[in-house]
Amino acid sequence: MIVIHPVHRRLAELTEKAEQLGGYNRLTASEQRELYYCLKDNAKLVRRLDELKNLAYIAHISGDMEWEQEICAKLDEMEAKLI
């Protein structure tokens, strides 16, 4: 099953509406603010996931399996919340 995070779904909805209207500048001021906040949330989410994945890689190549498992548990927890 493939799931879509609510932020990503809303980004898609706003993008489709903007395309139908002829551009993002045609969205209401409220929708433009919402788009901005969705983009900010998405960036934070991606940054945190990337940080954890990079740390897991460092733990793996350094041979610290306990640290790697801790990081992977955090990743699993975070990804479960995305559903």
CORCOR-V288501 format. One record per run of one state. SS is the DSSP state (hx for helix, st for strand, lp for the rest). FROM is the first residue (numbers start at 1). TO is the last residue. If there is no record, write none. Layout:
((SS & FROM & TO) (SS & FROM & TO))
//
This chain:
((lp & 1 & 5) (hx & 6 & 21) (lp & 22 & 23) (hx & 24 & 26) (lp & 27 & 28) (hx & 29 & 61) (lp & 62 & 64) (hx & 65 & 81) (lp & 82 & 83))
//
